[in-house]
Amino acid sequence: MPSSTSESIPYEIEFIRKNRPQLSSVLDVGIGFGKGAFLIREYFDVKENKLYQPKDWKVKITGVEVYQAYLSELQRMLYNEILIGDIFKILPKLGKYDLAIFGDIIEHFSKEQGLSLLHNMFEHVEDIVVITPNGFMTHPATGNNTQEEHKSGWTLADFKDFTIIDKAIVHRIRKDAEVLIVYVRK
């Protein structure tokens, strides 16, 4: 589904604001409904720089989405560019960004694929913020999107190869589960 936990939102945006106050470019992997771009637009273009209209926005946001049916005019307005396809095939063609957002995406890969993606992503970004269930959470493929299946569970220990700048484990309000938010550098 193109949505994710709401409990992670304040941590996600405040980790970014704290560690990247001069943010100029973002790669949002698995854009879903577009929450990552909306938060960046609100807190960097609007709140910090008083740029209220899309024509004035300064932060360059590129989104990658594997499931085109999730896209609407809303996402097209928020993102400067949306690339459709598998991140592993798109990644070698990408330029450089300040930050990548992995908002409830890494658990959709095997652990080996997820770690490979993180390592390879650092050839294109300086920082990555990862939002994922803390540990494995069962989630089957949904509708026609086979990519929705959870294939791995992640804990803080899985990020030992990276410099952890900020981290939080937050209890979900309506579920007996936790969400992990990790801000990492290589």
TAVEN-V884929 format. One record per backbone hydrogen bond with DSSP energy under -0.5 kcal/mol. CO is the residue of the C=O (numbers start at 0). NH is the residue of the N-H. E is the energy in kcal/mol with one decimal. If there is no record, write none. Layout:
CO_NH_E / CO_NH_E
//
This chain:
1_32_-2.3 / 5_8_-1.4 / 7_11_-2.9 / 8_12_-2.3 / 9_13_-2.0 / 10_14_-2.7 / 11_15_-1.8 / 12_16_-2.7 / 13_17_-2.3 / 14_18_-2.3 / 15_19_-2.6 / 19_22_-1.3 / 23_59_-2.8 / 24_97_-1.0 / 24_98_-1.3 / 25_27_-0.5 / 25_61_-2.8 / 26_28_-0.7 / 26_100_-2.6 / 27_29_-0.6 / 27_63_-2.5 / 28_102_-0.6 / 30_33_-2.7 / 33_37_-2.4 / 34_38_-2.6 / 35_39_-2.1 / 36_40_-3.0 / 37_41_-2.7 / 38_42_-2.6 / 39_43_-2.4 / 39_44_-1.0 / 40_45_-2.6 / 41_46_-3.0 / 43_48_-1.1 / 44_50_-2.8 / 45_49_-1.7 / 49_51_-0.9 / 52_55_-2.3 / 52_56_-0.8 / 53_56_-0.8 / 58_60_-0.6 / 59_25_-2.7 / 59_61_-0.5 / 60_79_-2.2 / 60_80_-1.4 / 61_27_-3.0 / 62_82_-3.2 / 63_29_-3.0 / 63_30_-1.2 / 64_84_-2.0 / 65_67_-0.7 / 66_69_-1.9 / 67_70_-2.0 / 71_75_-1.8 / 72_76_-1.7 / 73_77_-1.7 / 74_78_-2.3 / 80_62_-2.9 / 82_64_-2.4 / 82_84_-0.5 / 85_88_-1.1 / 85_89_-1.9 / 86_90_-2.8 / 89_92_-1.8 / 90_93_-1.7 / 96_125_-0.7 / 97_125_-0.7 / 97_126_-1.4 / 98_26_-2.5 / 99_101_-0.5 / 99_128_-2.5 / 100_28_-2.5 / 100_102_-0.6 / 101_103_-1.0 / 101_130_-2.7 / 104_107_-1.9 / 105_108_-1.5 / 106_150_-3.1 / 106_151_-1.6 / 109_113_-2.9 / 110_114_-2.6 / 111_115_-2.2 / 112_116_-2.7 / 113_117_-2.3 / 114_118_-2.6 / 115_119_-2.8 / 116_120_-2.4 / 117_121_-1.2 / 119_122_-1.6 / 120_123_-2.4 / 120_124_-1.3 / 123_96_-3.2 / 125_185_-0.6 / 126_99_-1.9 / 127_129_-0.5 / 127_183_-3.1 / 128_101_-3.0 / 129_181_-2.5 / 130_103_-2.5 / 130_104_-0.5 / 131_179_-3.6 / 132_134_-1.1 / 132_153_-0.8 / 134_153_-0.6 / 138_149_-2.5 / 141_144_-2.4 / 143_145_-1.0 / 144_141_-1.4 / 144_147_-1.3 / 145_148_-1.1 / 153_134_-3.0 / 154_157_-1.6 / 155_158_-1.9 / 156_159_-1.4 / 158_161_-1.8 / 161_163_-0.7 / 162_164_-0.7 / 162_184_-2.4 / 165_182_-2.8 / 167_180_-2.8 / 169_178_-2.7 / 174_176_-1.8 / 176_171_-3.2 / 177_133_-2.4 / 178_169_-2.7 / 179_131_-2.3 / 180_167_-2.1 / 181_129_-3.1 / 181_183_-0.6 / 182_164_-2.8 / 182_165_-1.4 / 183_127_-2.3 / 184_162_-3.2
//
